[in-house]
Protein backbone atom coordinates (compact mmCIF):
# COMPACT_ATOMS: atom_id res chain seq x y z
CA UNK A 1 0.00 0.00 0.00
CA UNK A 2 2.77 2.43 0.85
CA UNK A 3 4.28 2.16 -2.62
CA UNK A 4 0.91 2.88 -4.24
CA UNK A 5 0.39 5.79 -1.85
CA UNK A 6 3.67 7.35 -2.95
CA UNK A 7 2.67 7.11 -6.63
CA UNK A 8 -0.73 8.68 -5.87
CA UNK A 9 0.97 11.47 -3.93
CA UNK A 10 3.23 12.19 -6.90
CA UNK A 11 0.03 12.63 -8.93
CA UNK A 12 -1.32 15.17 -6.44
CA UNK A 13 -3.67 12.87 -4.51
CA UNK A 14 -3.17 12.95 -0.73
CA UNK A 15 -3.10 9.57 1.00
CA UNK A 16 -3.08 8.01 4.47
CA UNK A 17 -2.20 4.36 5.06
CA UNK A 18 -3.77 2.60 8.03
CA UNK A 19 -1.38 -0.06 9.32
CA UNK A 20 -1.34 -2.64 12.08
CA UNK A 21 2.43 -3.21 11.99
CA UNK A 22 4.58 -0.16 12.61
CA UNK A 23 7.74 -1.80 11.23
CA UNK A 24 6.11 -2.19 7.81
CA UNK A 25 5.37 1.55 7.65
CA UNK A 26 8.89 2.34 8.85
CA UNK A 27 10.38 0.22 6.05
CA UNK A 28 8.04 1.20 3.19
CA UNK A 29 7.72 4.87 4.24
CA UNK A 30 4.27 5.82 2.93
CA UNK A 31 3.63 9.59 2.87
CA UNK A 32 1.34 9.48 5.94
CA UNK A 33 0.45 6.61 8.24
CA UNK A 34 -2.07 5.95 11.00
CA UNK A 35 -0.87 3.09 13.21
CA UNK A 36 -3.72 1.21 14.89
CA UNK A 37 -3.26 -1.28 17.72
CA UNK A 38 -5.54 -3.85 16.12
CA UNK A 39 -4.89 -7.41 14.89
CA UNK A 40 -3.99 -8.02 11.26
CA UNK A 41 -6.99 -8.00 8.97
CA UNK A 42 -9.02 -5.54 11.02
CA UNK A 43 -7.62 -2.07 10.25
CA UNK A 44 -10.88 -0.33 11.15
CA UNK A 45 -11.63 -2.37 14.26
CA UNK A 46 -13.92 -5.23 15.17
CA UNK A 47 -16.45 -6.47 12.64
CA UNK A 48 -19.80 -4.66 12.80
CA UNK A 49 -18.44 -2.04 15.23
CA UNK A 50 -19.44 0.91 13.08
CA UNK A 51 -18.59 3.50 15.73
CA UNK A 52 -14.98 2.31 15.88
CA UNK A 53 -14.86 2.18 12.07
CA UNK A 54 -15.99 5.80 11.87
CA UNK A 55 -13.53 6.85 14.56
CA UNK A 56 -10.58 5.28 12.73
CA UNK A 57 -11.61 6.91 9.45
CA UNK A 58 -11.91 10.29 11.21
CA UNK A 59 -8.47 9.79 12.72
CA UNK A 60 -7.02 8.97 9.30
CA UNK A 61 -8.52 12.16 7.87
CA UNK A 62 -7.06 14.14 10.78
CA UNK A 63 -3.64 12.72 9.89
CA UNK A 64 -3.97 14.56 6.58
CA UNK A 65 -4.45 17.82 8.47
CA UNK A 66 -1.78 17.46 11.17
CA UNK A 67 1.19 15.87 9.43
CA UNK A 68 3.84 18.20 8.12
CA UNK A 69 6.69 15.86 7.29
CA UNK A 70 6.65 13.04 4.72
CA UNK A 71 6.74 9.58 6.26
CA UNK A 72 5.00 10.64 9.48
CA UNK A 73 3.49 7.84 11.58
CA UNK A 74 0.67 8.84 13.95
CA UNK A 75 -0.47 6.46 16.69
CA UNK A 76 -4.17 5.88 17.20
CA UNK A 77 -5.14 5.93 20.88
CA UNK A 78 -7.76 3.23 20.27
CA UNK A 79 -7.18 -0.24 21.67
CA UNK A 80 -8.72 -3.52 20.53
CA UNK A 81 -11.81 -4.42 22.53
CA UNK A 82 -11.91 -8.02 23.63
N, CA, C and O atoms as CSV, one atom per row, in Angstrom:
chain,resi,resn,atom,element,x,y,z
A,1,UNK,N,N,0.808,-1.195,0.000
A,1,UNK,CA,C,0.000,0.000,0.000
A,1,UNK,C,C,0.856,1.267,0.000
A,1,UNK,O,O,0.530,2.242,-0.678
A,2,UNK,N,N,1.934,1.249,0.750
A,2,UNK,CA,C,2.772,2.427,0.852
A,2,UNK,C,C,3.367,2.842,-0.481
A,2,UNK,O,O,3.509,4.031,-0.769
A,3,UNK,N,N,3.714,1.848,-1.295
A,3,UNK,CA,C,4.278,2.158,-2.615
A,3,UNK,C,C,3.224,2.801,-3.513
A,3,UNK,O,O,3.521,3.744,-4.246
A,4,UNK,N,N,2.008,2.296,-3.456
A,4,UNK,CA,C,0.913,2.875,-4.235
A,4,UNK,C,C,0.614,4.283,-3.735
A,4,UNK,O,O,0.356,5.189,-4.528
A,5,UNK,N,N,0.650,4.464,-2.420
A,5,UNK,CA,C,0.386,5.785,-1.846
A,5,UNK,C,C,1.397,6.805,-2.358
A,5,UNK,O,O,1.035,7.943,-2.656
A,6,UNK,N,N,2.663,6.403,-2.463
A,6,UNK,CA,C,3.674,7.350,-2.952
A,6,UNK,C,C,3.402,7.755,-4.391
A,6,UNK,O,O,3.568,8.922,-4.749
A,7,UNK,N,N,2.980,6.793,-5.232
A,7,UNK,CA,C,2.671,7.107,-6.632
A,7,UNK,C,C,1.471,8.050,-6.702
A,7,UNK,O,O,1.480,9.001,-7.484
A,8,UNK,N,N,0.446,7.797,-5.898
A,8,UNK,CA,C,-0.727,8.676,-5.872
A,8,UNK,C,C,-0.341,10.084,-5.414
A,8,UNK,O,O,-0.822,11.074,-5.965
A,9,UNK,N,N,0.518,10.166,-4.416
A,9,UNK,CA,C,0.967,11.472,-3.925
A,9,UNK,C,C,1.705,12.238,-5.018
A,9,UNK,O,O,1.539,13.451,-5.147
A,10,UNK,N,N,2.513,11.541,-5.799
A,10,UNK,CA,C,3.231,12.193,-6.897
A,10,UNK,C,C,2.263,12.744,-7.942
A,10,UNK,O,O,2.597,13.673,-8.678
A,11,UNK,N,N,1.061,12.167,-8.002
A,11,UNK,CA,C,0.032,12.631,-8.935
A,11,UNK,C,C,-0.840,13.720,-8.325
A,11,UNK,O,O,-1.763,14.208,-8.977
A,12,UNK,N,N,-0.560,14.107,-7.081
A,12,UNK,CA,C,-1.317,15.172,-6.439
A,12,UNK,C,C,-2.480,14.710,-5.581
A,12,UNK,O,O,-3.286,15.531,-5.144
A,13,UNK,N,N,-2.582,13.411,-5.331
A,13,UNK,CA,C,-3.668,12.874,-4.507
A,13,UNK,C,C,-3.106,12.545,-3.127
A,13,UNK,O,O,-2.207,11.713,-3.001
A,14,UNK,N,N,-3.634,13.194,-2.097
A,14,UNK,CA,C,-3.169,12.951,-0.730
A,14,UNK,C,C,-3.649,11.592,-0.238
A,14,UNK,O,O,-4.769,11.170,-0.528
A,15,UNK,N,N,-2.783,10.912,0.513
A,15,UNK,CA,C,-3.103,9.569,0.999
A,15,UNK,C,C,-2.747,9.413,2.470
A,15,UNK,O,O,-1.899,10.129,3.001
A,16,UNK,N,N,-3.417,8.456,3.119
A,16,UNK,CA,C,-3.076,8.010,4.468
A,16,UNK,C,C,-3.191,6.501,4.471
A,16,UNK,O,O,-4.222,5.957,4.075
A,17,UNK,N,N,-2.152,5.818,4.909
A,17,UNK,CA,C,-2.200,4.361,5.056
A,17,UNK,C,C,-2.545,4.033,6.501
A,17,UNK,O,O,-2.001,4.637,7.424
A,18,UNK,N,N,-3.440,3.085,6.698
A,18,UNK,CA,C,-3.768,2.596,8.032
A,18,UNK,C,C,-3.073,1.256,8.176
A,18,UNK,O,O,-3.333,0.327,7.411
A,19,UNK,N,N,-2.180,1.156,9.167
A,19,UNK,CA,C,-1.377,-0.059,9.319
A,19,UNK,C,C,-1.513,-0.640,10.719
A,19,UNK,O,O,-1.784,0.072,11.686
A,20,UNK,N,N,-1.319,-1.945,10.801
A,20,UNK,CA,C,-1.339,-2.643,12.077
A,20,UNK,C,C,0.063,-3.058,12.519
A,20,UNK,O,O,0.247,-3.541,13.636
A,21,UNK,N,N,1.045,-2.872,11.647
A,21,UNK,CA,C,2.435,-3.210,11.986
A,21,UNK,C,C,3.316,-2.006,11.676
A,21,UNK,O,O,3.561,-1.671,10.517
A,22,UNK,N,N,3.774,-1.380,12.721
A,22,UNK,CA,C,4.582,-0.164,12.607
A,22,UNK,C,C,5.834,-0.396,11.763
A,22,UNK,O,O,6.203,0.460,10.959
A,23,UNK,N,N,6.490,-1.545,11.939
A,23,UNK,CA,C,7.741,-1.803,11.228
A,23,UNK,C,C,7.554,-1.827,9.712
A,23,UNK,O,O,8.480,-1.498,8.970
A,24,UNK,N,N,6.381,-2.209,9.253
A,24,UNK,CA,C,6.107,-2.185,7.813
A,24,UNK,C,C,6.099,-0.741,7.322
A,24,UNK,O,O,6.708,-0.429,6.299
A,25,UNK,N,N,5.418,0.131,8.037
A,25,UNK,CA,C,5.375,1.549,7.649
A,25,UNK,C,C,6.763,2.176,7.719
A,25,UNK,O,O,7.121,2.996,6.874
A,26,UNK,N,N,7.540,1.791,8.722
A,26,UNK,CA,C,8.886,2.337,8.849
A,26,UNK,C,C,9.775,1.916,7.675
A,26,UNK,O,O,10.638,2.682,7.245
A,27,UNK,N,N,9.570,0.714,7.162
A,27,UNK,CA,C,10.380,0.222,6.052
A,27,UNK,C,C,9.910,0.753,4.698
A,27,UNK,O,O,10.732,1.114,3.856
A,28,UNK,N,N,8.595,0.802,4.483
A,28,UNK,CA,C,8.040,1.200,3.189
A,28,UNK,C,C,7.966,2.719,3.060
A,28,UNK,O,O,8.067,3.258,1.958
A,29,UNK,N,N,7.790,3.407,4.187
A,29,UNK,CA,C,7.724,4.872,4.236
A,29,UNK,C,C,6.622,5.487,3.369
A,29,UNK,O,O,6.909,6.278,2.470
A,30,UNK,N,N,5.351,5.123,3.641
A,30,UNK,CA,C,4.274,5.818,2.934
A,30,UNK,C,C,4.261,7.294,3.345
A,30,UNK,O,O,4.819,7.643,4.385
A,31,UNK,N,N,3.640,8.157,2.553
A,31,UNK,CA,C,3.630,9.590,2.873
A,31,UNK,C,C,3.066,9.920,4.252
A,31,UNK,O,O,3.624,10.757,4.963
A,32,UNK,N,N,1.973,9.276,4.636
A,32,UNK,CA,C,1.340,9.481,5.938
A,32,UNK,C,C,0.788,8.150,6.406
A,32,UNK,O,O,0.273,7.367,5.608
A,33,UNK,N,N,0.897,7.895,7.709
A,33,UNK,CA,C,0.445,6.613,8.242
A,33,UNK,C,C,-0.280,6.799,9.558
A,33,UNK,O,O,0.147,7.572,10.416
A,34,UNK,N,N,-1.393,6.075,9.708
A,34,UNK,CA,C,-2.072,5.953,10.997
A,34,UNK,C,C,-1.821,4.535,11.479
A,34,UNK,O,O,-2.230,3.573,10.830
A,35,UNK,N,N,-1.144,4.403,12.623
A,35,UNK,CA,C,-0.867,3.088,13.207
A,35,UNK,C,C,-1.957,2.763,14.208
A,35,UNK,O,O,-2.166,3.501,15.170
A,36,UNK,N,N,-2.658,1.647,13.981
A,36,UNK,CA,C,-3.720,1.208,14.893
A,36,UNK,C,C,-3.261,-0.046,15.624
A,36,UNK,O,O,-2.575,-0.895,15.055
A,37,UNK,N,N,-3.644,-0.149,16.880
A,37,UNK,CA,C,-3.257,-1.284,17.724
A,37,UNK,C,C,-4.303,-2.391,17.610
A,37,UNK,O,O,-4.873,-2.830,18.609
A,38,UNK,N,N,-4.541,-2.826,16.394
A,38,UNK,CA,C,-5.538,-3.852,16.118
A,38,UNK,C,C,-4.854,-5.059,15.484
A,38,UNK,O,O,-3.753,-4.930,14.950
A,39,UNK,N,N,-5.493,-6.237,15.536
A,39,UNK,CA,C,-4.894,-7.414,14.893
A,39,UNK,C,C,-4.923,-7.288,13.368
A,39,UNK,O,O,-5.733,-6.550,12.807
A,40,UNK,N,N,-4.034,-8.013,12.721
A,40,UNK,CA,C,-3.988,-8.021,11.258
A,40,UNK,C,C,-5.341,-8.398,10.683
A,40,UNK,O,O,-6.016,-9.293,11.192
A,41,UNK,N,N,-5.729,-7.717,9.633
A,41,UNK,CA,C,-6.992,-8.002,8.971
A,41,UNK,C,C,-8.162,-7.170,9.463
A,41,UNK,O,O,-9.263,-7.260,8.920
A,42,UNK,N,N,-7.932,-6.362,10.486
A,42,UNK,CA,C,-9.020,-5.541,11.024
A,42,UNK,C,C,-8.551,-4.097,11.205
A,42,UNK,O,O,-8.526,-3.599,12.330
A,43,UNK,N,N,-8.176,-3.416,10.114
A,43,UNK,CA,C,-7.617,-2.066,10.253
A,43,UNK,C,C,-8.599,-1.033,10.795
A,43,UNK,O,O,-8.177,-0.012,11.339
A,44,UNK,N,N,-9.892,-1.278,10.658
A,44,UNK,CA,C,-10.881,-0.326,11.155
A,44,UNK,C,C,-11.484,-0.744,12.486
A,44,UNK,O,O,-12.292,-0.009,13.054
A,45,UNK,N,N,-11.110,-1.898,12.988
A,45,UNK,CA,C,-11.631,-2.366,14.263
A,45,UNK,C,C,-12.464,-3.619,14.105
A,45,UNK,O,O,-12.515,-4.213,13.028
A,46,UNK,N,N,-13.118,-4.019,15.185
A,46,UNK,CA,C,-13.918,-5.235,15.172
A,46,UNK,C,C,-15.049,-5.193,14.143
A,46,UNK,O,O,-15.607,-4.133,13.856
A,47,UNK,N,N,-15.368,-6.338,13.606
A,47,UNK,CA,C,-16.452,-6.469,12.643
A,47,UNK,C,C,-17.757,-5.946,13.232
A,47,UNK,O,O,-18.082,-6.217,14.388
A,48,UNK,N,N,-18.488,-5.206,12.435
A,48,UNK,CA,C,-19.800,-4.657,12.796
A,48,UNK,C,C,-19.759,-3.589,13.884
A,48,UNK,O,O,-20.805,-3.190,14.394
A,49,UNK,N,N,-18.564,-3.121,14.245
A,49,UNK,CA,C,-18.440,-2.044,15.233
A,49,UNK,C,C,-18.321,-0.728,14.468
A,49,UNK,O,O,-17.232,-0.168,14.335
A,50,UNK,N,N,-19.453,-0.247,13.970
A,50,UNK,CA,C,-19.437,0.913,13.077
A,50,UNK,C,C,-18.911,2.180,13.748
A,50,UNK,O,O,-18.330,3.035,13.079
A,51,UNK,N,N,-19.105,2.311,15.043
A,51,UNK,CA,C,-18.592,3.504,15.732
A,51,UNK,C,C,-17.063,3.522,15.707
A,51,UNK,O,O,-16.459,4.568,15.472
A,52,UNK,N,N,-16.444,2.381,15.948
A,52,UNK,CA,C,-14.980,2.312,15.875
A,52,UNK,C,C,-14.512,2.536,14.450
A,52,UNK,O,O,-13.510,3.216,14.228
A,53,UNK,N,N,-15.223,1.973,13.478
A,53,UNK,CA,C,-14.863,2.177,12.067
A,53,UNK,C,C,-14.849,3.664,11.738
A,53,UNK,O,O,-13.902,4.166,11.132
A,54,UNK,N,N,-15.900,4.360,12.138
A,54,UNK,CA,C,-15.990,5.802,11.871
A,54,UNK,C,C,-14.874,6.571,12.574
A,54,UNK,O,O,-14.298,7.502,12.011
A,55,UNK,N,N,-14.578,6.175,13.799
A,55,UNK,CA,C,-13.528,6.850,14.557
A,55,UNK,C,C,-12.176,6.704,13.869
A,55,UNK,O,O,-11.428,7.676,13.759
A,56,UNK,N,N,-11.857,5.503,13.407
A,56,UNK,CA,C,-10.578,5.277,12.731
A,56,UNK,C,C,-10.514,6.094,11.436
A,56,UNK,O,O,-9.479,6.681,11.122
A,57,UNK,N,N,-11.603,6.131,10.697
A,57,UNK,CA,C,-11.614,6.914,9.449
A,57,UNK,C,C,-11.443,8.403,9.755
A,57,UNK,O,O,-10.725,9.102,9.040
A,58,UNK,N,N,-12.095,8.888,10.807
A,58,UNK,CA,C,-11.909,10.291,11.205
A,58,UNK,C,C,-10.456,10.564,11.594
A,58,UNK,O,O,-9.889,11.597,11.237
A,59,UNK,N,N,-9.869,9.629,12.325
A,59,UNK,CA,C,-8.469,9.794,12.719
A,59,UNK,C,C,-7.563,9.837,11.489
A,59,UNK,O,O,-6.634,10.642,11.426
A,60,UNK,N,N,-7.833,8.977,10.522
A,60,UNK,CA,C,-7.022,8.967,9.296
A,60,UNK,C,C,-7.140,10.301,8.568
A,60,UNK,O,O,-6.145,10.816,8.056
A,61,UNK,N,N,-8.335,10.860,8.516
A,61,UNK,CA,C,-8.522,12.161,7.871
A,61,UNK,C,C,-7.805,13.273,8.650
A,61,UNK,O,O,-7.280,14.213,8.055
A,62,UNK,N,N,-7.786,13.158,9.974
A,62,UNK,CA,C,-7.058,14.137,10.784
A,62,UNK,C,C,-5.555,14.067,10.512
A,62,UNK,O,O,-4.862,15.082,10.575
A,63,UNK,N,N,-5.058,12.872,10.210
A,63,UNK,CA,C,-3.635,12.723,9.894
A,63,UNK,C,C,-3.283,13.589,8.690
A,63,UNK,O,O,-2.191,14.155,8.628
A,64,UNK,N,N,-4.203,13.692,7.736
A,64,UNK,CA,C,-3.972,14.561,6.579
A,64,UNK,C,C,-3.770,16.014,7.007
A,64,UNK,O,O,-2.957,16.734,6.426
A,65,UNK,N,N,-4.507,16.431,8.015
A,65,UNK,CA,C,-4.446,17.821,8.468
A,65,UNK,C,C,-3.223,18.116,9.336
A,65,UNK,O,O,-2.663,19.209,9.257
A,66,UNK,N,N,-2.803,17.160,10.159
A,66,UNK,CA,C,-1.780,17.465,11.168
A,66,UNK,C,C,-0.356,17.123,10.759
A,66,UNK,O,O,0.586,17.648,11.351
A,67,UNK,N,N,-0.171,16.271,9.779
A,67,UNK,CA,C,1.193,15.867,9.431
A,67,UNK,C,C,1.851,16.911,8.545
A,67,UNK,O,O,1.253,17.408,7.590
A,68,UNK,N,N,3.070,17.227,8.874
A,68,UNK,CA,C,3.841,18.199,8.120
A,68,UNK,C,C,4.985,17.544,7.354
A,68,UNK,O,O,5.360,18.007,6.276
A,69,UNK,N,N,5.535,16.474,7.906
A,69,UNK,CA,C,6.693,15.858,7.288
A,69,UNK,C,C,6.319,14.562,6.579
A,69,UNK,O,O,5.493,13.802,7.085
A,70,UNK,N,N,6.906,14.299,5.425
A,70,UNK,CA,C,6.646,13.044,4.725
A,70,UNK,C,C,7.122,11.854,5.570
A,70,UNK,O,O,8.153,11.924,6.240
A,71,UNK,N,N,6.367,10.787,5.523
A,71,UNK,CA,C,6.739,9.583,6.263
A,71,UNK,C,C,6.279,9.579,7.707
A,71,UNK,O,O,6.663,8.696,8.473
A,72,UNK,N,N,5.463,10.549,8.094
A,72,UNK,CA,C,4.996,10.635,9.482
A,72,UNK,C,C,4.118,9.442,9.840
A,72,UNK,O,O,3.289,8.998,9.045
A,73,UNK,N,N,4.319,8.933,11.054
A,73,UNK,CA,C,3.491,7.841,11.582
A,73,UNK,C,C,2.801,8.378,12.835
A,73,UNK,O,O,3.458,8.800,13.786
A,74,UNK,N,N,1.463,8.356,12.820
A,74,UNK,CA,C,0.667,8.844,13.946
A,74,UNK,C,C,0.016,7.637,14.610
A,74,UNK,O,O,-0.571,6.792,13.935
A,75,UNK,N,N,0.122,7.558,15.937
A,75,UNK,CA,C,-0.471,6.455,16.692
A,75,UNK,C,C,-1.921,6.751,17.031
A,75,UNK,O,O,-2.249,7.834,17.516
A,76,UNK,N,N,-2.784,5.781,16.772
A,76,UNK,CA,C,-4.174,5.879,17.204
A,76,UNK,C,C,-4.239,5.525,18.683
A,76,UNK,O,O,-3.589,4.574,19.119
A,77,UNK,N,N,-5.010,6.273,19.459
A,77,UNK,CA,C,-5.141,5.935,20.880
A,77,UNK,C,C,-6.097,4.753,21.139
A,77,UNK,O,O,-6.193,4.256,22.261
A,78,UNK,N,N,-6.794,4.318,20.090
A,78,UNK,CA,C,-7.758,3.228,20.269
A,78,UNK,C,C,-7.050,1.911,20.547
A,78,UNK,O,O,-5.970,1.645,20.020
A,79,UNK,N,N,-7.673,1.098,21.379
A,79,UNK,CA,C,-7.184,-0.241,21.675
A,79,UNK,C,C,-8.244,-1.250,21.293
A,79,UNK,O,O,-9.438,-0.955,21.333
A,80,UNK,N,N,-7.807,-2.441,20.921
A,80,UNK,CA,C,-8.717,-3.517,20.531
A,80,UNK,C,C,-9.588,-3.908,21.718
A,80,UNK,O,O,-9.089,-4.137,22.820
A,81,UNK,N,N,-10.880,-3.980,21.482
A,81,UNK,CA,C,-11.815,-4.418,22.532
A,81,UNK,C,C,-11.951,-5.929,22.471
A,81,UNK,O,O,-12.201,-6.500,21.409
A,82,UNK,N,N,-11.786,-6.558,23.598
A,82,UNK,CA,C,-11.914,-8.025,23.631
A,82,UNK,C,C,-13.298,-8.428,24.031
A,82,UNK,O,O,-13.594,-9.620,24.114
